[in-house]
Amino acid sequence: MTGPDTAGRISLMAAGELRDALDAHRRGDTAAAVYGLMSIDPDSWHAIETRLAALGGTLAELLNPETTT
C-alpha cells in the first residue's frame, strides 16, 4: 500500500517542533534547533524521514542546502 499513511503520521506537536527547529537553525540558534529536533517523538521522526526520502532528501540536506549537489 502506498500513500500518506504508509509513512506514518507526524504528530501536530512534532510538526511544530520541526518548524521551530528549522526557524532556530535559520537564526543561527543551534541550541534551540537541537532542542526542537530532540523533542520529536520516534514515530514522527520515522514519518518525517520517510517523507523527506520520498522527496529525495534528508534532514541534513534540508538544514544545509549548500552541501547538496
HELIX and SHEET records of a PDB file:
HELIX    1   1 PRO A    4  ALA A    7  5                                   4    
HELIX    2   2 LEU A   12  ARG A   27  1                                  16    
HELIX    3   3 THR A   30  MET A   38  1                                   9    
HELIX    4   4 PRO A   42  ALA A   54  1                                  13    
HELIX    5   5 LEU A   59  LEU A   63  1                                   5    
HELIX    6   6 PRO A   65  THR A   67  5                                   3    
END                                                                             
